[in-house]
Amino acid sequence: MLDRPAITDAVILVSIDFSEPDYEESLYELRQLVMTAGLKITGTVEAKRSVPDAKLFLGSGKAEDLKAMLAASETKLVAFNHDLSPSQQRNLERFLEARVVDRTGLILDIFAQRAQTHEGKLQVELAQLEHLSTRLVRGWTHLERQKGGIGVRGGPGETQLELDRRLLRVRIKQLREKLTKLKSQRGMQRRARKRSSLMAVSLVGYTNAGKSTLFNRLTRSDIYAADQLFATLDTTSRKMHLPALEGYGSVPVVLSDTVGFIKHLPTTLIEAFGATLEEAVQADLLFHIVDMASTNRESQVTQVNKVLHDIGAEKVPQILILNQIDRIDCEAGFDRDEHGRIVRIRASAKTGEGAEYIRLALQEHHAYLKKLSTEKNAYA
């Protein structure tokens, strides 16, 4: 039987360069992820390969180097900057005699630490179990022992592996049913907002782009905001009334802060957070928050738009909020498209620069929605 080593607070990173253009950014994000998880980095193993090694992912030579580093540092945890197959993870743990976690597993652990609301915890548990279900294959000897059928449906001779798989399926089904019920409740709340003429606006963007800081700025709230990945997991919504501007009346708005996106966001997480991300799908307007100080902002915008497409929110009107101008030499302002609509706003959620342009964009979009509604009723 293989006893998996206990997780410690020290970790060695492994990142393989497969000649992808975003390699350096991906490695930087891995470092941010492990620090967000509260781990101390004791070393990093890097290598270049054309394809992963089928057995150990990084190859036998680098695996020997990694084993020596683990022994020298007395570290018992390795974090890979990639997704590992179940067999690769088991082979590595046997060879290294250390706990191995891949990128998806690491993100899931962070989500488990951060989820606060009942729905958020259900979503994280579902994602973890979906991930775990792919790990339950032959190879762990303790899963192969026969278990008697006393008090357990399935009868004598059912293996522990089969039992675990069945229990996982039952729990996953329960979680999906609970989340479906919460989704239905959210739908009722959204219909009530529509009847009260509330405009629904969701903040979306790459993780750590400043969404929660902007949310607090606009709603005068005090939700958790920090300079770390996935500071916000649970969707928070606040009702706010924009004061009347010249030519516009007071605007009632429901503003929602959502979980940040990241490169290679696990599919299981996107699926599990469907109910939460539906706030973006059903919104009247998306504020896409972009960290202007990031050298990779273009690729981050592309990644966020990819996820929005995956969840069916690609057709929701979107305004780019080019945030954190206080960190670069840039003045607050906005740009319009050929139709005269605001499409980009340069602002700082931290200092409040450009906040008036964000409020103007909300006013204008509300007026635009009212015009559409009037025209629709006229043709009805």
Residue pairs with C-beta under 8 A, 6 or more apart in sequence:
1 141
1 142
2 90
2 93
2 94
2 140
2 141
2 142
4 93
4 99
5 76
5 77
5 93
5 97
5 98
5 99
6 76
6 99
7 76
7 77
7 99
8 75
8 76
8 77
9 38
9 39
9 40
10 39
10 40
10 41
10 42
10 73
10 74
10 75
10 76
10 77
11 34
11 39
11 40
11 41
11 42
11 75
11 77
11 78
11 79
12 41
12 42
12 43
12 44
12 45
12 66
12 69
12 70
12 73
12 75
12 77
12 78
12 79
13 27
13 30
13 31
13 34
13 41
13 43
13 44
13 45
13 78
13 79
13 81
14 44
14 45
14 46
14 58
14 66
14 78
14 79
14 80
14 81
15 23
15 26
15 27
15 30
15 44
15 45
15 46
15 80
15 81
15 82
16 46
16 47
16 48
16 49
16 52
16 57
16 58
16 81
16 82
17 23
17 46
17 47
17 48
17 49
18 48
18 49
18 50
18 51
18 52
19 48
19 50
20 26
22 263
22 296
22 299
25 263
25 296
25 299
26 81
26 263
26 264
27 46
27 81
29 229
29 262
29 263
30 79
30 81
30 103
30 106
31 41
32 208
32 228
32 229
33 79
33 103
33 106
33 107
33 110
33 229
34 41
34 79
34 106
35 41
35 228
36 110
36 228
36 229
36 230
37 106
37 109
37 110
37 113
38 113
39 77
39 79
42 73
42 75
43 69
43 73
43 75
45 58
45 62
45 65
45 66
45 69
47 58
47 59
47 62
49 58
49 59
52 58
52 82
52 88
53 59
53 60
54 88
55 87
55 88
55 91
56 63
56 88
56 91
56 92
56 95
57 80
57 82
57 84
57 88
57 92
58 66
63 92
63 95
63 96
66 78
66 96
67 95
67 96
67 97
69 75
70 76
70 78
70 96
70 97
70 98
75 98
76 98
76 99
77 98
77 99
77 100
77 101
78 92
78 96
78 98
78 99
78 100
78 101
79 101
79 102
79 103
79 106
80 100
80 101
80 102
80 103
81 103
82 102
82 103
83 102
83 103
83 104
83 264
83 266
84 92
84 100
84 102
86 134
86 135
86 137
86 139
87 137
87 139
89 100
89 102
89 135
90 139
90 140
92 100
93 99
93 100
101 109
103 264
103 266
104 131
104 266
104 268
104 269
105 131
107 230
107 262
107 265
107 266
107 269
108 124
108 127
108 128
108 131
108 266
108 268
108 269
110 229
110 230
111 124
111 127
111 230
111 233
111 269
112 124
112 125
112 128
114 230
114 231
114 233
115 121
115 123
115 124
115 233
115 234
116 233
116 234
117 234
119 179
119 182
119 234
119 275
119 276
120 233
120 234
120 276
122 175
122 178
122 179
122 182
123 179
123 272
123 273
123 275
123 276
124 233
124 272
125 175
126 172
126 175
126 176
126 179
126 272
127 266
127 268
127 269
127 271
127 272
127 273
129 168
129 171
129 172
129 175
130 172
130 268
130 271
130 272
131 266
131 268
132 168
133 165
133 168
133 169
133 172
136 143
136 161
136 164
136 165
136 168
138 144
138 161
140 161
142 160
143 159
143 160
143 161
143 164
144 159
144 160
144 161
145 159
145 160
146 157
146 158
146 159
146 160
147 158
147 159
147 160
147 163
148 156
149 155
149 156
149 157
149 158
152 158
152 163
154 162
154 163
154 166
179 272
179 274
179 275
182 275
183 274
183 275
183 278
186 275
186 278
186 279
190 200
190 282
193 200
193 254
196 252
197 252
198 239
198 252
198 253
198 254
199 251
199 252
199 253
199 254
199 284
199 285
199 362
199 365
199 366
199 369
200 253
200 254
200 256
200 279
200 282
200 283
200 284
200 285
201 253
201 254
201 255
201 256
201 283
201 284
201 285
201 286
201 287
201 362
202 255
202 256
202 258
202 279
202 280
202 283
202 285
202 286
202 287
203 211
203 214
203 215
203 255
203 256
203 257
203 258
203 286
203 287
203 289
204 211
204 258
204 261
204 280
204 286
204 287
204 288
204 289
204 304
204 308
204 313
205 211
205 260
205 261
205 288
205 289
205 290
205 291
205 300
205 304
205 321
206 260
206 261
206 262
206 289
206 290
206 291
206 294
206 300
206 301
206 303
206 304
207 229
207 230
207 231
207 259
207 260
207 261
207 262
208 227
208 228
208 229
208 231
208 260
208 291
209 260
209 289
209 290
209 291
209 294
209 300
209 323
209 324
210 225
210 289
210 291
210 323
210 324
210 349
210 350
211 232
211 257
211 258
211 260
211 289
212 223
212 224
212 225
212 231
212 232
212 257
213 225
213 349
213 350
214 287
214 289
214 321
214 323
214 347
214 349
214 358
215 221
215 223
215 225
215 236
215 238
215 255
215 257
216 222
216 223
216 225
216 349
217 349
217 352
217 355
218 240
218 255
218 355
218 358
218 359
219 238
219 240
219 255
221 236
221 238
223 232
223 236
223 257
224 231
224 232
225 231
225 232
229 260
229 262
230 259
230 260
230 262
231 260
232 257
232 258
232 259
232 260
233 259
234 259
234 276
235 256
235 257
235 258
235 259
235 276
235 279
236 256
236 257
237 254
237 255
237 256
237 257
237 279
238 254
238 255
239 252
239 253
239 254
240 252
240 253
240 254
240 255
241 250
241 251
241 252
241 253
242 250
242 251
242 253
242 359
242 362
242 363
243 250
244 250
245 359
245 360
245 363
248 363
248 364
248 366
248 367
251 362
251 363
251 366
253 362
253 366
256 279
256 280
256 283
258 276
258 277
258 279
258 280
259 273
259 276
259 277
261 303
261 304
261 307
262 303
263 299
263 303
265 307
270 277
270 307
270 310
270 311
274 311
277 311
277 313
278 311
280 286
280 308
280 311
280 313
280 316
281 311
281 312
281 313
281 316
283 313
283 316
284 316
284 317
284 365
284 369
285 316
285 317
285 318
285 319
285 362
285 365
286 308
286 313
286 316
286 317
286 318
286 319
287 318
287 319
287 321
287 358
288 301
288 304
288 305
288 318
288 319
288 320
288 321
289 321
289 323
289 349
290 297
290 300
290 301
290 320
290 321
290 322
290 323
291 297
291 300
291 323
291 324
292 322
292 323
292 324
292 325
292 327
292 328
292 330
292 346
293 324
293 327
293 328
294 300
301 320
305 314
308 314
308 316
317 365
319 342
319 343
319 344
319 345
319 361
319 365
320 343
320 344
320 345
321 345
321 347
321 358
322 330
322 344
322 345
322 346
322 347
323 347
323 348
323 349
324 348
324 349
324 350
325 331
325 332
325 346
325 347
325 348
325 353
325 354
326 348
326 350
326 351
326 353
330 346
331 346
332 346
332 347
332 348
332 353
332 354
332 357
333 345
333 346
333 354
333 357
334 342
334 344
334 345
334 346
334 354
334 357
334 360
334 361
335 342
335 343
335 344
335 345
336 342
336 343
337 343
341 364
341 365
341 368
342 357
342 360
342 361
342 364
345 354
345 357
345 358
345 361
346 354
347 353
347 354
347 355
347 357
347 358
348 354
